[in-house]
Amino acid sequence: MNIYLQTLKRDLRVAIRNPSSVLNPLLFFVISVSLFPLAISPEATTLSQIAAGIIWVASMLAVLLSLNALFHHDFENGVLEQMVISHHSLPLLILSKITAHWILTGIPIILLSPLLGLFLFLDSGGIKVLMLTLFLATPSLSLIGAIGASLIVGIKNSGMLLSLLILPLYIPILIFASSAVSQAQFGLEITGQLYFLATILVVSLMATPFVSALALKISLE
């Protein structure tokens, strides 16, 4: 666990020294959401009905935009190779890096979502459920994305390939998360959607560190 915390602190320090890698996806998130009323309709009724989908699509794309940096820096300076051949648990090290990614990307998205929800005329009940779905599912976005990032590490200009690998896996999360918010706005039951998102999180948390570790070993051979 000590190496987990050391790796987590190191990744957070690296991100602080290079703030653009953190700020760019968040700026993309805010700008994307802000443009939708201009493209669709400024009417409150229309925007409130599609607010959850807008924020969730923008969240997914922002996370996707940040995934290239998950292993890229460590690959370029040789740290990733040292992690693979070290005596420390590679899945634990990967989980630490994913945690840092979620802290730097997922948590800011969760904190920004109420303001963007108000901007899109989402009611207070919808905003609460939106934050809950983001809290449950943004870790899954980072975990699932880490598998794709580990498969393409070392490949130049791999953004499009990463999108093709990961976006189909994000679709169930998008469907159930936006559905939960929409149903909450009408006072309907959302337990099923939340259970589904929680199940994805648990499965991703259990499987991703080991799958990513195997993918990194194959990619670095």
C-alpha positions in Angstrom: 0.0 0.0 0.0 3.0 2.3 0.6 4.0 2.1 -3.1 0.4 2.8 -4.0 0.5 6.1 -2.1 3.9 7.0 -3.4 2.9 6.5 -7.0 -0.3 8.4 -6.4 1.5 11.4 -4.9 4.1 11.3 -7.7 1.5 11.4 -10.4 -0.3 14.2 -8.7 2.9 16.2 -8.5 3.7 15.6 -12.2 0.2 16.8 -13.1 0.6 20.0 -11.0 3.9 20.7 -12.8 2.1 20.3 -16.1 -1.3 21.8 -15.5 -2.3 21.9 -19.2 -2.7 18.1 -19.2 -5.4 18.5 -16.5 -7.0 21.8 -17.5 -7.4 21.1 -21.3 -9.9 18.3 -20.8 -11.9 20.3 -18.2 -12.0 23.3 -20.5 -13.2 21.1 -23.3 -15.9 19.7 -21.0 -17.1 23.2 -20.1 -17.0 24.6 -23.6 -18.7 21.6 -25.1 -21.6 21.9 -22.7 -21.8 25.6 -23.2 -22.1 25.3 -27.0 -25.1 23.0 -27.0 -27.7 25.7 -26.3 -26.4 27.7 -29.2 -26.7 24.8 -31.5 -30.0 23.3 -30.4 -32.3 25.8 -28.6 -32.1 28.2 -25.7 -35.5 27.2 -24.4 -35.4 26.0 -20.8 -37.9 23.1 -21.4 -35.9 21.7 -24.3 -32.5 22.1 -22.5 -33.7 20.5 -19.2 -34.9 17.4 -21.1 -31.5 16.8 -22.7 -29.2 18.2 -20.0 -28.2 14.9 -18.6 -27.2 13.5 -22.0 -25.3 16.6 -22.9 -23.3 16.6 -19.7 -22.6 12.9 -19.9 -21.5 13.0 -23.5 -19.2 15.9 -22.7 -17.9 14.1 -19.6 -17.0 10.9 -21.6 -15.2 12.9 -24.3 -13.3 14.9 -21.7 -12.1 11.7 -19.9 -11.2 10.2 -23.3 -9.2 13.3 -24.2 -7.2 12.9 -21.0 -6.4 9.2 -21.3 -3.5 9.6 -23.7 -1.5 11.1 -20.8 -2.2 8.2 -18.4 0.9 6.1 -19.4 2.5 8.3 -22.1 4.8 10.4 -19.9 6.0 7.4 -18.0 6.6 5.5 -21.2 8.7 8.3 -22.7 11.0 8.7 -19.7 11.4 5.0 -19.1 9.5 4.9 -15.8 6.8 2.6 -17.2 9.4 -0.1 -18.2 10.9 0.1 -14.7 7.4 -0.4 -13.2 6.9 -3.5 -15.3 10.2 -5.2 -14.3 10.2 -4.0 -10.6 9.4 -6.3 -7.7 6.3 -4.2 -6.9 2.8 -5.3 -7.9 2.2 -3.9 -11.3 -1.7 -4.1 -11.0 -1.4 -2.0 -7.8 0.8 0.5 -9.5 -1.6 0.8 -12.4 -4.5 1.2 -9.9 -2.6 4.0 -8.3 -2.2 5.8 -11.6 -5.9 5.3 -12.4 -6.8 6.8 -9.0 -4.7 9.8 -9.8 -6.4 10.2 -13.2 -9.8 10.1 -11.5 -8.8 12.6 -8.9 -7.5 15.0 -11.6 -10.3 14.4 -14.1 -13.4 12.8 -12.6 -13.6 14.8 -9.4 -13.4 18.2 -11.2 -16.1 17.0 -13.6 -18.3 16.0 -10.7 -17.8 19.4 -9.0 -18.5 21.4 -12.2 -21.6 19.4 -13.1 -24.0 21.3 -10.8 -23.1 24.6 -12.3 -23.5 23.2 -15.8 -26.7 21.6 -14.8 -28.1 24.9 -13.7 -26.9 26.5 -16.9 -29.0 23.9 -18.8 -32.0 24.5 -16.5 -31.7 21.1 -14.8 -33.8 21.0 -11.6 -32.3 20.3 -8.1 -33.4 16.7 -8.1 -31.9 16.1 -11.5 -28.6 17.7 -10.4 -28.4 15.5 -7.3 -28.9 12.3 -9.4 -26.5 13.6 -12.1 -23.8 14.1 -9.4 -24.5 10.6 -8.0 -24.2 9.0 -11.5 -21.0 10.8 -12.2 -19.6 9.7 -8.8 -20.5 6.1 -9.5 -19.5 6.1 -13.2 -16.5 8.4 -13.7 -14.2 5.9 -11.9 -15.4 3.3 -14.4 -14.6 5.6 -17.3 -11.0 5.9 -16.0 -10.7 2.2 -15.3 -12.1 1.1 -18.7 -10.1 3.8 -20.4 -6.9 2.6 -18.8 -7.2 -0.8 -20.6 -7.3 1.0 -24.0 -4.4 3.3 -23.0 -2.3 0.4 -22.0 -3.0 -1.4 -25.3 -1.8 1.5 -27.4 1.1 2.8 -25.3 4.0 3.6 -27.5 1.9 4.1 -30.6 2.2 7.6 -32.0 -0.9 9.6 -32.9 -3.0 7.0 -31.2 -6.0 9.3 -30.2 -8.3 8.0 -32.9 -7.4 4.4 -32.2 -8.1 4.9 -28.5 -11.5 6.4 -29.3 -12.4 3.4 -31.4 -11.4 1.0 -28.7 -13.0 2.7 -25.7 -16.1 4.6 -26.9 -18.2 1.4 -27.5 -17.4 0.3 -24.0 -18.6 3.6 -22.6 -22.0 3.4 -24.3 -23.8 1.3 -21.6 -22.6 3.8 -19.0 -23.9 6.7 -21.0 -27.3 5.0 -21.5 -28.0 4.1 -17.9 -26.5 7.3 -16.3 -28.5 9.7 -18.5 -31.6 7.5 -18.1 -31.3 7.7 -14.4 -31.2 11.5 -14.4 -34.1 11.7 -16.9 -36.3 9.4 -14.9 -35.5 11.2 -11.7 -36.8 14.4 -13.3 -40.2 12.7 -13.7 -40.1 11.1 -10.2 -39.6 7.6 -11.5 -37.6 4.8 -9.9 -33.8 4.9 -10.7 -32.6 2.0 -8.5 -32.0 -0.3 -11.4 -29.8 2.1 -13.3 -27.7 2.9 -10.1 -27.2 -0.8 -9.4 -26.1 -1.3 -13.0 -23.6 1.6 -12.7 -22.3 0.2 -9.4 -21.9 -3.2 -10.9 -19.8 -1.9 -13.7 -17.7 0.0 -11.2 -17.1 -3.1 -9.1 -16.3 -5.4 -12.1 -14.0 -2.7 -13.6 -12.2 -2.2 -10.3 -11.5 -5.9 -10.0 -10.5 -6.6 -13.6 -8.8 -3.5 -15.0 -5.6 -3.5 -13.0 -4.8 -7.1 -14.0 -5.9 -6.7 -17.7 -4.0 -3.4 -18.0 -0.9 -5.0 -16.4 -1.0 -7.8 -19.0 -1.6 -5.4 -21.8 1.4 -3.2 -20.8 3.7 -6.2 -20.6 2.6 -7.2 -24.1 2.9 -3.6 -25.4 6.4 -3.2 -24.0 7.8 -6.5 -25.3 
